[in-house]
Amino acid sequence: MEKKAIAIKQVQNRSLAKKAGIKSGDFLLSVNDVSIKDIFDYQYQISNEYITLEVIKQKTGKLVKLEIEKDIDDDLGLVFEKELIDDEKSCHNKCIFCFIDQLPKGMRESLYFKDDDARLSFLTGSYVTLTNMSYDDISRIASMHFSPVNVSVHTTDPKLRCTMLNNRHAFDLLEKMQVFADAGIELNCQIVLCKDINDKKHLDKTIEDLSNMYPSVKSISVVPVGITRFREGLYPIEPYEAQECADIIKQIEGYQKKFKEKAGYNLIYAADEFYI
C-alpha cells in the first residue's frame, strides 16, 4: 500500500520531535514502517519505547529516517494539519430529535456539521451512534484498545432505533457494542428521551439491556430531548411537563438503588434538566 504523506502543522517546543530535527512543514510518511491512516493509527504506533519515523523534509524533499527512544506514554509533540489526520466522519442519520436540525439559519458553518466519529468520541468525549461503522472499523478500534467509547444509544429496540435515527442500519447496536465489550473497551451510554417514543416501558428495556453489559457499560446518562422554536417541518415532539419529569426521575431512581447494591455506584444518571 502506498504511504500517505501527512502534513505537520507544528512541532512543540522541547518535544521529542523537535529534538529529532522535525520542523513545521515537514511530512510524516510512516511510523514503524506503517503508513498512518488516522490519529488512532498514529497514537497506537507511537505507544512504544522505541519507534522509527520516515519524514520528508519540506526544504529539500529528502526522505529521512529517524529513530526515537522514549517512555511509552511520551508524546512526540507533533501537531497535524487535520486533528484526526483523516477526514471527520459525518453523521448518516436523520434523527427525529436532532438538535442541529433545530438551529436557526445564518450561523457559522461549523455549527451545522454533524459529526459521528468514534475517534472524536475517544479524543473529545462526544457520543457516536455506530451506524456509520462497519464491523471491520469496530474490530480495528477494539484491537487497539482505545477506551472509552461513548455511545448514543437512545433505545435498544432495533425497530424503534431505526425509526428514531431514520436509518435502516441502526438495528444492530448491541451486537456492535458487544465487540467493544469483548475487547475490554469501556462504554459510556447516552439516551435522549423523547416523550411517548422511547420512554416508559421502552426506557425500562433499554436500561435493562445496557445494565446486562455491566461492567463493560460504565455509565448510562438519560437526557430530555432539546427542543427549539425552529422545528418547522420536523417530527412532532413535545417537551416533558413537570410531573412527567418527576415520574422519569422516580423510574431511574429505582434502577439506581439496584445498581448501588450491585456495583457500589448508581450507573444510571438523570440529567439536571429533569430536576429544574
C-alpha positions in Angstrom: 0.0 0.0 0.0 1.3 3.4 -0.9 2.2 5.5 2.1 0.4 8.7 2.7 2.3 11.9 3.4 0.8 13.7 6.4 1.4 17.5 6.7 3.0 18.6 10.0 1.5 21.9 11.1 3.5 22.5 14.2 6.3 20.9 16.3 6.0 21.7 20.0 9.0 23.3 21.8 11.2 21.0 23.8 9.4 17.9 22.4 11.0 14.7 21.2 10.1 15.6 17.6 11.9 19.0 18.0 15.0 17.3 19.3 14.9 14.9 16.4 15.0 17.8 14.0 11.5 17.6 12.7 10.1 21.0 11.6 6.8 22.6 10.8 6.0 22.0 7.1 7.7 18.6 7.0 5.7 15.5 6.2 5.3 12.3 8.2 5.3 9.3 5.9 5.3 6.3 8.3 5.8 5.2 11.9 7.5 1.9 12.5 7.2 1.4 8.7 3.4 1.5 9.0 1.5 4.0 6.8 -0.7 6.1 9.1 -4.4 6.1 8.3 -5.7 8.3 11.1 -5.0 9.5 14.6 -5.7 6.1 16.1 -3.0 4.5 13.9 -0.6 7.3 14.9 -1.3 7.1 18.7 -1.1 3.3 18.6 2.2 3.2 16.7 3.9 5.8 18.9 2.9 4.0 22.1 6.2 2.1 22.2 9.6 2.8 23.8 11.4 2.6 20.5 10.0 4.0 17.3 11.2 4.8 13.8 9.9 7.6 11.7 10.0 8.3 8.0 9.9 12.1 7.4 10.0 14.1 4.1 11.8 17.4 4.7 10.0 20.4 3.3 13.0 22.3 2.2 14.8 19.6 0.4 12.2 17.0 -0.3 14.6 14.4 1.1 13.3 11.3 2.9 15.0 10.9 6.3 14.6 8.0 8.7 14.7 8.9 12.4 15.0 6.6 15.5 13.5 7.8 18.8 13.8 6.1 22.2 11.2 7.3 24.7 8.9 6.3 27.6 5.7 4.5 26.4 3.4 7.4 27.4 5.6 10.2 25.9 4.0 12.1 23.1 6.2 13.2 20.1 4.9 16.7 20.1 3.6 16.7 16.5 0.5 18.7 15.6 -1.0 17.8 12.2 -3.0 19.9 9.7 -6.0 17.7 10.4 -6.7 16.8 14.0 -7.8 13.3 13.1 -5.2 13.1 10.2 -8.1 11.6 8.2 -11.3 13.5 7.4 -14.0 13.5 10.1 -16.9 11.1 9.6 -20.2 12.8 9.2 -23.5 11.5 10.6 -25.5 9.2 8.3 -28.7 9.5 10.4 -31.6 11.8 10.3 -32.7 11.6 13.9 -36.2 12.8 14.8 -34.7 14.7 17.7 -31.6 16.1 16.1 -30.6 19.4 17.7 -28.6 20.7 14.7 -31.7 20.4 12.5 -33.3 22.9 15.0 -30.7 25.6 14.7 -31.6 28.9 13.1 -30.2 29.8 9.8 -27.3 32.2 9.3 -24.9 30.9 11.9 -21.3 29.9 11.3 -21.0 26.9 9.1 -19.1 24.6 11.5 -22.2 24.6 13.8 -24.2 22.7 11.1 -21.7 19.9 10.7 -23.0 16.6 12.2 -20.1 14.5 13.3 -20.5 10.9 14.2 -16.9 9.8 14.5 -15.6 7.2 17.1 -12.2 8.8 17.0 -13.7 12.1 18.3 -15.6 10.1 20.9 -12.3 8.9 22.3 -10.5 12.3 21.9 -13.1 14.8 22.9 -15.8 12.8 24.7 -18.6 13.2 22.0 -21.2 10.4 21.6 -21.5 8.3 18.5 -24.3 6.1 17.1 -22.0 3.5 15.5 -24.3 3.4 12.5 -21.6 4.5 10.0 -19.1 2.0 11.3 -18.6 -1.4 9.8 -17.7 -4.4 11.9 -14.2 -4.1 10.5 -14.0 -0.5 11.7 -15.1 -1.5 15.2 -12.8 -4.5 15.3 -9.9 -2.3 14.3 -10.5 0.1 17.2 -11.1 -2.7 19.6 -7.8 -4.3 18.6 -6.0 -1.1 19.5 -7.8 -1.0 22.9 -8.8 2.7 22.7 -11.1 3.3 25.6 -13.7 4.5 26.5 -16.1 4.8 23.6 -19.2 7.0 24.2 -22.3 5.6 22.5 -25.6 7.4 21.6 -28.0 4.5 22.4 -31.5 6.1 22.7 -33.1 2.7 22.6 -32.0 -0.9 22.3 -35.2 -1.9 20.5 -33.9 -2.5 16.9 -37.1 -1.4 15.1 -37.6 1.7 17.3 -34.0 2.7 16.9 -34.2 2.6 13.1 -37.3 4.8 13.4 -35.7 7.3 15.8 -32.5 7.6 13.8 -34.2 7.3 10.4 -31.6 4.8 9.4 -32.2 1.2 8.5 -28.7 0.3 9.5 -29.3 1.3 13.2 -30.7 -2.1 14.3 -27.5 -3.9 15.4 -26.4 -1.6 18.2 -26.0 -4.3 20.9 -24.0 -6.5 18.6 -21.6 -3.8 17.8 -21.3 -2.8 21.5 -20.5 -6.4 22.3 -17.5 -6.4 20.0 -16.1 -3.5 22.1 -17.1 -5.2 25.4 -15.4 -8.4 24.4 -12.1 -6.5 23.8 -12.3 -4.9 27.2 -13.4 -1.4 25.9 -15.3 0.7 28.4 -18.6 2.1 27.2 -20.5 5.2 28.3 -24.0 5.3 27.0 -26.5 8.2 26.4 -30.3 8.1 26.0 -32.0 11.1 24.6 -35.5 10.7 25.9 -38.4 11.7 23.7 -42.0 11.9 25.1 -44.1 8.9 24.3 -41.5 7.5 21.9 -38.6 5.8 23.8 -39.6 6.4 27.4 -41.7 4.4 29.9 -41.5 0.7 29.0 -39.0 1.3 26.3 -36.7 3.1 28.8 -37.0 0.1 31.1 -35.9 -2.3 28.3 -33.0 -0.1 27.3 -31.8 0.3 30.8 -32.1 -3.5 31.4 -30.3 -4.4 28.2 -27.4 -1.9 28.9 -27.1 -3.0 32.6 -26.7 -6.6 31.4 -23.5 -5.4 29.8 -22.0 -4.2 33.1 -19.1 -3.9 33.8 -18.3 -3.0 30.2 -21.0 -0.4 30.3 -19.7 2.1 32.9 -22.4 4.8 32.8 -25.9 5.5 31.3 -27.0 9.1 31.1 -30.6 10.0 30.4 -31.3 13.4 29.0 -34.5 15.0 27.8 -34.8 15.9 24.2 -33.8 19.5 23.5 -36.5 21.5 21.6 -36.1 24.9 20.0 -38.6 27.1 18.2 -37.0 26.3 14.9 -38.7 22.9 14.4 -41.0 23.7 11.4 -41.4 20.7 9.2 -39.7 18.3 11.7 -41.0 15.3 13.5 -43.6 16.4 16.1 -42.1 16.1 19.6 -43.4 17.7 22.8 -41.4 18.7 25.9 -41.9 17.0 29.2 -44.1 18.5 31.8 -43.1 18.8 35.5 -45.0 15.7 36.7 -43.7 13.7 33.8 -40.1 14.6 34.7 -40.8 13.6 38.3 -42.1 10.2 37.0 -38.9 9.7 35.0 -36.7 10.6 38.0 -38.6 8.0 40.1 -38.2 5.4 37.4 -34.5 6.0 37.2 -34.0 6.1 41.0 -35.5 2.6 41.1 -32.7 1.3 38.9 -30.1 3.4 40.8 -31.0 1.6 44.0 -30.4 -1.8 42.4 -27.1 -0.7 40.8 -25.9 0.8 44.0 -26.3 -2.5 45.8 -24.8 -4.5 42.9 -21.9 -2.2 41.7 -21.4 0.3 44.5 -22.5 3.3 42.4 -25.6 4.4 40.5 -24.5 3.5 37.0 -27.5 5.4 35.5 -28.0 9.2 35.9 -30.8 11.6 35.0 -29.8 14.9 33.5 -30.1 18.1 35.5 -32.9 19.3 33.2 -35.3 16.7 34.7 -34.9 18.4 38.1 -35.4 22.0 37.2 
